[in-house]
Amino acid sequence: GFDLEKILAFLNSRKISCLFVIGGDGTHRGAFRIHEGCMEKGLNVAVAGIPKTIDNDVDYIDRSFGFESAVEAAQTAIRSAKTEAICNMPNGVGIVKLMGRSAGYIAAHATMSSGDVDLCLVPEVPIVLDGEKGCLPHIMRRVKEQGYAVIVVAEGAGEDVLGVSAETDESGNKKLPPIGDFMKKQVESYFKEHGDVATVKYIDPSYTVRSVPANASDSLYCMQLGQNAVHGAMAGFTGFSVGLCNNRMVYLPIPQLVSTSPRSMNPHGRTWERILAITRQPNTVVPKSL
């Protein structure tokens, strides 16, 4: 666990003058506590953070390192789902579940990068199964039009349908509903109710999308993050994090960085509008109140 006194004692005993902390908003909150502890005890230690979250949910920065590599790796699963859907008759449907507990950035960007996805489900947008805006009638239409359909779903989607779990895993994170299995059963049942049969194949790449070598873009980004973190610490800054904002490397005060993190995708923004244009799925976003 986090023991501030032990950490400060270790930094002092080893004469550490620069501490670089890599992690998400929770890790950054811990880094800032270390920074405050060093200031209180008069320790000459520069504390610098580097944002790391595969869900891309640290606010202000354009993206976290590894995100683009994960989106790229997700293409393999989506292509496999498409192949399975095309080759399995009748009415093939491929479902891919991607990482994204409270933010659907990987699912959204993988969908936009692919161009083969007919339905994208993310935590930020309510799921409607049936009716005029239902995703199931949409999938049936797409299958009838092109002979198959591909669904991409973020792991955190569906709490509005399946409910929020009160249980937590070993890391203290709440357990997520089994949205992938749920959608597979729903598609099969919907086709059966309408006198038809769907052949549904479910693919869960899980951690494999983030367990790949960094692509060239992420490798360059990591080099820039590391260099700028060191430059900031050597220049005398502390209690800061480094990241890309509007395509420029900047230093961000940790309290401001974590105050609005973790972020989520704006369901009224351009990214979701692009998803709708690509998939042609019904828009179930609740309209903004005037």
C-alpha positions in Angstrom: 0.0 0.0 0.0 0.9 3.7 -0.1 3.0 4.6 2.9 4.1 8.2 2.6 6.6 8.2 5.5 8.4 5.1 4.1 8.6 6.7 0.7 10.0 9.9 2.0 12.5 8.1 4.2 13.6 6.0 1.2 14.1 9.1 -1.0 16.1 10.8 1.8 18.3 7.8 2.6 19.1 7.2 -1.1 19.7 10.9 -1.8 17.2 10.8 -4.7 16.7 14.2 -6.2 14.4 13.4 -9.1 11.3 11.1 -8.9 9.5 10.1 -12.0 6.0 8.6 -11.5 4.3 6.9 -14.4 0.5 6.2 -14.2 -3.1 7.4 -14.4 -5.0 9.9 -12.3 -4.8 7.8 -9.1 -1.1 7.4 -9.4 -0.7 11.1 -10.1 -2.7 11.9 -6.9 -0.2 9.8 -5.0 2.7 11.5 -6.7 1.4 14.9 -5.6 1.1 13.7 -2.0 4.8 12.7 -2.3 5.6 16.2 -3.7 3.7 17.8 -0.7 5.5 15.6 1.7 8.9 16.5 0.3 8.0 20.2 0.5 6.9 19.9 4.1 10.1 18.1 5.1 12.4 20.3 3.1 13.6 17.5 0.8 15.1 18.7 -2.4 13.3 16.3 -4.6 11.6 17.1 -8.0 8.5 15.0 -8.5 7.4 14.6 -12.1 4.5 12.6 -13.5 4.0 10.9 -16.9 0.4 10.1 -17.7 -0.2 6.4 -18.5 -3.6 4.9 -19.2 -4.6 2.7 -22.0 -8.2 3.9 -21.7 -6.9 7.4 -22.6 -8.9 8.9 -19.8 -6.4 11.4 -18.3 -7.8 14.8 -19.0 -6.3 17.7 -20.9 -3.7 15.7 -22.8 -4.3 14.8 -26.5 -3.6 11.1 -25.8 -1.7 8.8 -23.5 1.2 6.8 -24.7 0.3 3.3 -26.0 -3.2 4.4 -27.0 -2.5 4.4 -30.7 -0.7 1.1 -30.5 -3.7 -0.4 -28.7 -6.1 0.9 -31.4 -3.8 -0.5 -34.0 -3.8 -3.9 -32.3 -7.6 -3.9 -32.0 -7.8 -3.9 -35.8 -6.6 -7.6 -35.8 -9.6 -8.6 -33.7 -12.0 -6.6 -35.8 -10.7 -8.1 -39.0 -11.0 -11.5 -37.5 -14.6 -10.8 -36.4 -15.4 -9.6 -39.9 -13.9 -12.8 -41.5 -15.8 -15.0 -39.1 -19.0 -13.1 -39.8 -18.6 -13.4 -43.5 -17.6 -17.0 -43.5 -20.2 -18.3 -41.1 -23.7 -18.8 -42.6 -26.4 -18.0 -42.2 -26.5 -14.4 -41.0 -23.0 -14.1 -39.5 -22.4 -11.6 -36.8 -19.0 -10.9 -35.2 -18.7 -9.2 -31.8 -15.4 -7.8 -30.4 -15.1 -6.6 -26.8 -12.3 -4.0 -26.3 -10.9 -2.4 -23.2 -12.5 0.8 -21.8 -13.9 0.7 -18.3 -15.5 4.2 -18.1 -14.4 5.7 -21.4 -15.0 4.3 -24.9 -12.0 5.8 -26.6 -10.4 2.6 -27.8 -13.7 1.2 -29.1 -14.5 4.5 -30.8 -11.1 5.0 -32.4 -10.8 1.3 -33.4 -14.3 1.6 -35.1 -13.2 4.8 -37.0 -9.9 3.2 -38.0 -11.5 0.0 -39.3 -14.5 1.1 -41.4 -15.9 -2.4 -41.1 -17.9 -1.9 -37.9 -21.7 -1.7 -38.0 -22.4 -1.0 -34.3 -20.2 0.6 -31.6 -21.3 0.5 -28.0 -19.5 2.7 -25.4 -20.1 3.5 -21.7 -20.9 7.1 -22.5 -24.0 6.3 -24.7 -27.1 4.5 -23.5 -27.9 1.1 -25.0 -31.3 0.7 -26.5 -32.0 -2.9 -27.6 -35.3 -2.7 -29.5 -37.7 -0.2 -31.0 -37.1 2.6 -33.4 -33.6 3.4 -32.0 -32.8 -0.2 -31.1 -29.4 -1.7 -31.9 -30.8 -5.2 -32.6 -33.1 -4.1 -35.4 -30.2 -2.1 -36.8 -27.9 -5.2 -36.8 -30.6 -7.3 -38.5 -31.0 -4.7 -41.2 -27.2 -4.6 -41.8 -27.1 -8.4 -42.0 -29.9 -8.4 -44.6 -28.2 -5.7 -46.6 -24.6 -7.0 -46.7 -24.9 -10.6 -45.4 -23.0 -10.0 -42.1 -22.4 -7.5 -39.4 -19.6 -6.5 -37.0 -20.1 -5.1 -33.5 -17.5 -3.5 -31.3 -18.3 -3.0 -27.6 -16.3 -1.4 -24.9 -16.0 -3.5 -21.7 -17.7 -0.8 -19.6 -20.7 -0.4 -21.8 -24.1 -1.7 -20.8 -24.4 -0.7 -17.1 -27.6 1.1 -17.9 -29.0 -2.3 -19.2 -27.3 -4.8 -16.9 -26.9 -2.7 -13.8 -23.9 -1.6 -11.8 -22.1 -4.2 -9.8 -21.4 -3.7 -6.1 -18.5 -6.2 -6.3 -14.9 -5.2 -6.8 -11.9 -7.1 -8.2 -8.5 -7.7 -6.5 -7.3 -4.2 -7.7 -10.3 -2.5 -6.1 -12.0 -1.8 -9.4 -15.7 -2.5 -9.6 -16.6 -5.6 -11.6 -18.0 -4.9 -15.0 -21.1 -6.5 -16.5 -20.5 -9.3 -19.1 -21.6 -7.0 -22.0 -20.0 -9.2 -24.7 -21.8 -12.4 -23.7 -25.0 -10.4 -23.2 -24.9 -8.9 -26.7 -24.2 -12.3 -28.2 -27.3 -13.8 -26.6 -29.4 -10.8 -27.4 -28.5 -11.0 -31.1 -29.2 -14.7 -31.2 -32.5 -14.3 -29.4 -33.7 -11.4 -31.6 -33.1 -13.3 -34.8 -34.9 -16.3 -33.4 -37.9 -14.2 -32.3 -38.2 -13.0 -35.9 -38.1 -16.5 -37.4 -34.5 -16.4 -38.4 -31.1 -17.7 -37.2 -27.9 -15.7 -36.5 -24.5 -17.3 -36.3 -22.7 -15.1 -33.7 -18.9 -15.3 -33.0 -17.6 -13.5 -30.0 -14.0 -12.4 -29.7 -12.4 -11.0 -26.5 -8.8 -9.9 -27.2 -8.6 -8.6 -23.6 -5.1 -7.4 -22.6 -3.6 -8.4 -25.9 -4.5 -5.0 -27.4 -2.1 -3.3 -25.0 0.5 -6.1 -24.8 2.1 -5.3 -28.2 5.3 -3.5 -29.1 4.8 0.2 -29.4 4.3 1.5 -32.9 6.6 4.2 -34.3 4.2 7.0 -33.3 4.0 5.8 -29.6 7.8 5.2 -29.5 8.5 8.8 -30.6 5.9 10.0 -28.1 7.5 8.1 -25.2 10.9 9.6 -26.1 9.5 13.1 -26.0 7.6 12.5 -22.7 10.8 11.1 -21.1 13.0 13.9 -22.3 10.6 16.6 -21.3 10.0 15.1 -17.9 13.8 15.1 -17.3 14.1 18.7 -18.6 11.3 19.9 -16.3 12.8 18.2 -13.2 16.4 19.5 -14.0 15.0 23.0 -14.5 13.7 22.9 -10.9 10.0 22.2 -11.5 8.2 19.8 -9.2 4.6 18.6 -8.7 4.0 18.6 -12.4 3.2 16.2 -15.2 4.1 16.3 -18.9 1.9 15.7 -21.9 0.9 16.6 -25.4 -1.8 19.4 -25.5 -2.9 20.6 -28.9 0.1 18.9 -30.4 2.5 20.7 -28.1 4.6 19.3 -25.2 3.5 21.1 -22.1 4.0 20.9 -18.3 0.7 20.5 -16.3 0.3 21.1 -12.5 -0.8 17.7 -11.1 -3.8 19.1 -9.1 -5.3 20.6 -12.3 -4.6 17.4 -14.3 -6.4 15.1 -11.9 -9.2 17.5 -10.9 -11.3 16.4 -14.0 -9.8 13.0 -14.5 -10.8 10.3 -15.4 -12.4 11.9 -18.4 -15.0 10.3 -20.7 -15.8 10.8 -24.4 -18.2 13.6 -25.2 -21.4 11.9 -26.6 -22.3 15.2 -28.2 -18.9 15.7 -29.8 -17.5 15.2 -33.2 -16.0 11.7 -32.4 -19.4 10.2 -31.7 -20.9 12.0 -34.8 -18.2 10.3 -36.9 -19.1 6.9 -35.3 -22.7 7.4 -36.3 -21.7 8.4 -39.9 -19.5 5.3 -40.2 -21.8 2.7 -38.6 -25.2 4.2 -39.5 -26.4 3.1 -36.1 -29.3 4.9 -34.4 -28.2 7.7 -32.1 -29.4 7.0 -28.5 -27.7 10.0 -26.9 -30.0 12.0 -24.7 -30.3 15.4 -26.3 -28.8 18.4 -24.5 -31.3 20.4 -22.5 -31.7 23.9 -23.8 
